[in-house]
Amino acid sequence: MTNTKQLLVIALVWPEPASTAAGVRMMQLLDVFQKQGYSITVASAASKSDFSADVELLGYHSQDIKMNDSSFDVFITELNPDVVLFDRFLSEEQFGWRVAENCPNVLRILDTEDLHSLRHVRELCFKKEIPFTTDAWLADDKTKREIASIYRCDLSLIISSYELELLTDVIKIDKSLLLLLPFMVDEITNETTLKTFEDRKDFIFIGGGKHAPNIDAVKYLKTTIWSQIHTQLPEAKLHIYGAYLPQQILEMNNPATGFLVHGRAIDVDEVMSSAKVCLAPLRFGAGIKGKLLSAMQNGTPSVTTTIGAEGMHGILEWNGYIEDDPSKFANAAVRLYSTEPEWQNAQKQGKTLINTLYAKSSLESILIEKIYQLQKGMKTHRTQNFTGALLQHQTMTATKFMSKWIEEKNRG
């Protein structure tokens, strides 16, 4: 019998790091555990796509699993992992009770990616043209489901400082159940070569087409913002990149106005580092934005909204401008594009943000230490999480028997 530590990841979808920030995030987490000597199994009930990461090639095991099927019980009992990582609360809802029932001593970690309930309620409020409030968030069923999932787990990884405050200040979740863990990237050193102001041209927006805030942002650029920029900078172009862009976005391509829709970027770093300014006029959403972190990594200043920059810069200055009014947004973009000293200062600030808030080495150490402490004091930690124990008890009766009923129905 091997003594190698076992990590089981229950993935909502097979990670696509070339398509989504969520995919990048998952690969970062797997890398941390691999460096700690874990044998890693990634399991999912979803179908693989042409862009799914080849986890086997990276040294991980992969396993197809079924929802509402007791074959999972056999699988996890045989694997007997030390840690189970749920990819988003929907995975925990579906498989959490089976994990708890078959491997009661396993450390259960939820990677929220972002608070899906927050993104959901903000989108509803945006469409209704009403202000977002925490009361609206608290009243939504998805919020209750996501918070219940957080309580049922031993630890939840929270990607944004704003979301951490929301959970601790509004819901009053004990901080021992949460860990602020943003994206983890390499520091930018003096040896890192970033393209200069003179080496770059044009604007860029990048974002996956399956993500509603991105689709809205492209439409907003097309209908409201880009014409204001293009009038002042007629030679500049805006390049729109994104995996799975819908037909309505592809049809917005218009070379005459410099609005160029390319679709999937083969190399995100290459297109981002060639652009002079990244535009991200996001009007709803949650978490922290992979596109804006990528801009910082590639030395590309950005103009975004309050929602875009939320939870991403702490008390530090942004690497560009934060503007919610479309005219101010456009003017800030023109100013940043045209003024070399301002641009250089913004690029420098991006480096400061990366090295202060997103440095892989320090964040990895924080995660590993937290896991070690939880495994050492698991019994006390769970005893003190009474709400979690209560929800685990209720879920074991409600979700469990719903799942068993579906399984029986499927047999028929």
Secondary structure, DSSP 8 states (H G I E B T S, - for coil): -----EEEEEESS---TTT-HHHHHHHHHHHHHHHTT-EEEEEESS---TTS--TTTTT-EEEE--TT-THHHHHHHHH--SEEEEESHHHHHHHHHHHHHH-TTSEEEEE-SS-HHHHHHHHHHHHHT----HHHHHHSHHHHHHHHHHHHSSEEEE--HHHHHIIIIII---GGGEEE----B----TT-----STT--SEEEE--TTSHHHHHHHHHIIIIIHHHHHHH-TT--EEEE-TT--HHHHTT-BGGGTEEEEES-S-HHHHHHH-SEEEE---S--S--HHHHHHHHTT--EEE-HHHHTTTSTTS--SEEE--SHHHHHHHHHHHHH-HHHHHHHHHHHHHHHHHH-BHHHHHHHHHHHHHHHHHTHHHHHHH-HHHHHHHHHHHHHHHHHHHHHHHHHH-
